[in-house]
Amino acid sequence: MLPPKAKTYFDNLLSASNAEAWSDLTQRQKAFERGEFARGISPDGAGFVARLAALYADSLTARARAIGEILKIVHQAFDSPLNDGVDSQLRDWGERALSDAYQGLEGGYVRHLQRYGVDPAHATGLSHAYASARVVVGNLPSSYLWELRNVPAKRPQSPSASSTAPVVINNSGTIVALQTGANSTTNVQQQWGGGDSTELRAALTALRNALERAQDVEAAQRVDLIADVDSAVAELEQENPNKGRLLRCLGGVGAAVQTVASVQPAYAAVQSLARVLGLSL
């Protein structure tokens, strides 16, 4: 099996990739809207809604490819082990990362339409793109692992020996499955929900304050973003917070603040603390 620090490496690479993806989507969305408005197209029309959805669907597809590549990088960084357990780990990490990306993008898409008064019920949605992206995330690692097993030139030449030193892991975030080696110790101090979301709630409060002070945010957009932040805080205060609802709320915020310089430091703190709880924004 891949060690726990491989998952940490995967999460770090994924977080950086997601930040770049949000920035790219924000720029493309602005260019798209400038073109639409220049042609006199109303943002509440069916064509606008569908074409905007295509931008988000493209972003989801790009993220699926990036997830597949990140899985390969992480696997190679830890001596490229080949067994069914590793296959299962990579599939699980990829599927979870894609699900988080989908929920965040869906939330961002719907929230953006609401700015223009479009009823979410009329949104095209990203479900079809998600189905295709799941195939991408499943096929890329599978093809890569097949080559390692069956193409001699693709195999690592001299993998280093696995370390037998004891490993002590202290984790305060959500633990779904944690694999440790011989003589290793795992100390899980907190579970998802309850007290372990305190720091994230504080960061969200700081983000709300930054939004209230920001001069480079439109008034209507400010109201929507603060509403999303408040919804996220309210969800975190539940006994068992719903990860999907949190991603939809915070995904919409992330899409909007990528180009708002005065708010980016506060959102970066939210991203960092959310990652500890298993939320990849």
N, C-alpha and C positions, 0 to 999 in steps of 0.2 A: 504494500500500500504506500501511497505518497504520504509523507509526514505532515503534521499540522501546519508547519511553517510554509509548506507548499500552498496551502489554502490562503494563508496570509499574503503570500506573494501574488497569488491570483487576484485577490481582492484589491491589492494596491494597483496592479496593472489595469484592472477593470475600472477602478475609480478614475484613473488618469484618462483612460480611453473614453469614459462617459463624459467627462468634462469637455474634452475636445469635440465629442459628438454633439453635445448641447450647444456649444459655441457655433459649430458649423450649421446646425439646424436653425439657430436664431438668425444668422446672416442670410441664409437661403430664404427664410420666411420673410424677412424684410424686403429682399429683392423681389420676391414673388408678389408681395402686396403692392409694392410700388408699381410694378407692371400692371397688375389688375386694376388699380385705381386710376392709372394713367389712361386706361382704355374705358374708363367710366363704368366698370363692372361693380355691382353692388356686393358687399361682403356677406349679405344674407341670402344670396342666391344659391341654388343647388350646384351650379357649376363651380363657384368659388369654394364651397364646402368640400366638394369632391377633389378639386385640385389641391387644396390645402392638405387634405387627408393623404394625398399621394406623396407630399413632402415628408410627412411623418412616417409613412410606410417605407419610403426609401431609407430614412434614418434607421428604422428598425432592421431592415435588411442589412445595412452597413454594420450595425451593431452586432448582428448575428455572425457576420464574417469575422469581425474583430474578436468576438468571444472565442470562435474556433481557433484563431491564430494565437490568442493568449493562452488557451489550453495547451497548445503545442509548445509554446515557449516555456511554460511552467513545467511540463512533463520533461522536456530536454534539460532544464536546469537542475532536475533532481535525478539524474542518471538514467532517465528513460526506462523505468521498470515496465515489464510486460507480463501482466496477469489479469484475470477477470476482475479482480477487486479494483485495480487501477482503472480499467475501462468503466466500471460502474461509478467510480469517483468522478471521473472527467465528465461523464454524461450528466451526473447529478449537478455538478457545479455549473455546467453549461446551461442546463434547463432552468435552473433557479435564476441565473444571471439574466437569461433572456426573458423570463417571466417578469422580473423586476423592471427590466427595460420597457417591456410592453405596457405594464401598468403605469409607469411614469410617463411614457409618451402619450398614452390614451388620456391621462389626466391633463397633460399639457395641451393637447389638441382640443379637448372639450372646453377647457377653461378659456382658451383663446377664442373659440367661437362665441362663447358667452359674452365676451367683451363687445361683440357686434350684435348682441341681442338674438343670437341663433339658439333655438331650443335644442338642448342636447339630444332630444329624441330624433331630431332631423340630421344629426351628425352621421357621416358615412361609417366611421369606426375603423378599427385596424385589425379586426379579427381575421380577415382573410390573409393579410400580410403576416400576422403572427403565425398562422398555420404554415406558411411557406418558410418563415424564418426558423421555425422549429426543425424543419427538414435540413436546413443549412447547418444549424448547430449540431444536429445529430450526425450528418454525413461527413463534415470536415474532420472531426477527431477520428471517426471510424475509418475513413480512408487513410489517414495518417498512420494509425496503429496497424492497419493491415499491411501497409508498406514496410513498417519496421519488422513485422513478423515474417514477411514473405520475400522481401527484396534485400539480399545481403548487403548491397551498397548503402542502404539506408540505415543500417544498424549502427549503434554507437560502437566505436573502435575499442575503447578501453574504459568502461565505466568504473568509477572509483568505488571503493568498498564502502558499504554503509557504516555509519558511525554507530558504535555500541555504547557511547557515553549516555548516561541518564539525562533525560530531558524533563524539566519542570515547566509546566504551562499554567499560567494564571490567566483566566479569561473572565471578563465581566459582561460579555455580550451573550447573544442567543447561541446556544449550542444545539445543532440538529444531530450531527454525528461527529464524534471526535475519535480519531485513531491515534494510538500512541504505541511506541515500540517497547521492546523488553527493557525492564528497569526504569521505565518512564513514569512520571507522576503527573496527574492532571488535577488541578484545583479549580473547580467551577464555582465561583462565588455568588453569582446572581443569575437569575433567569429572565427571559423576556417578560416585560410587564412590571407594574409596581414601581419599586424604588429605583430600578436601574435606568429609568428614563428621565430621571431628575435633571441631569446635565443637558440632555437634549432639549427638554422643555425650557430650560434657562436660555439655551442658545436660540431657540425659536422666539422667546420673548425679546432677546437682543435684536434679532432680525426684524421683528415687528417694530421695535423702536427705530431701527435704521430706516425702515420703509416710511415711517411717519415723518422722519426728518429729511428724507431724500428730496432734493430739488430737481433731480433728473428723472423723476417718475411722473407720468401723467396722472392726474387726479383720479380718473375713472379706473385706471389700471391699479393704482395704489389701493383703492377700496377692494378690488377683487383679490389682490395679493394678500392683503391683511386678512381677508375672509378665509383664504386658504390656510394661512398660518394659524389662525384661530381654530380652524377645523382640525388641523394636525395636532395642536395642543390638546383639544378636547378628546381626540381619539387616544392620545397617549395617556390621558387620565383615566381611561377605562381599565377595568380589571384585566381584560385580555385584549389589548389593542389589535386592530385588524391591519395587517401589513399592507394589503392591497389598497385600502382606503388611504393610508399614510402615503404610499407611493403616488397615488393619483393626486393628492393635495400638493405634496412637495415637488412632484415632477412638474406641475404647472408653474410653481414658483421658480424652479430652476431654469425652466425655459425662458422665463421673462427677465430674470436678473443677470443673465450672462453678459449683457452689455451695459448694465447699470453699475458704474464704477464705485459709487458710494455705498452700495449694498453688498458688493461681492465679498468683502472680508467676513461679514456676518453670515452670509450664506455658506462660505467655505467652512466656517466653524460648525454649522449645522451638518454639512456633508460629512465632516470628520467624525462627529459624534454619532451620526446615524449609521455610519459604517460599523461602529462597534456593536450596534444592535442588529446588524445583519441587513441594513437597508442601504443598497448601493444606489446613490442618487447621481 
